[in-house]
Amino acid sequence: MSAAKARAEADAARADLLGDIDRLKARLSPATLVNDAVESAREKAIDVAGQTVESARARPVLAGSVAGGALLLLARKPLFALMRRLSPAPPPEPDPIELVEGHPS
């Protein structure tokens, strides 16, 4: 093998290596990693939503019960406040001192 041919092969290998390094830098850049993570999360969310819809269609009573329970859990504070406003006020407690007979007042 001649020196010129070896030099050409070395230059080609170096160019390939530099190209690979540039592609790796592009794949490992923060923006690319964030975009890949967001895309992966989006695809996973779509898959989970599809599975949830399929499960709800297969068991509508269970799905309705779970949804109703979640709704009540989220709305518990306003519901309790409404119940307090709608319920009658409890009668006032009698003064224990007035109940004692013969108490010097």
PyMOL commands that set and color helices and strands:
alter all, ss='L'
color gray80, all
select helices_A, chain A and resi 3-27+30-58+60-74+76-86+96-99
alter helices_A, ss='H'
color red, helices_A
deselect
rebuild
show_as cartoon
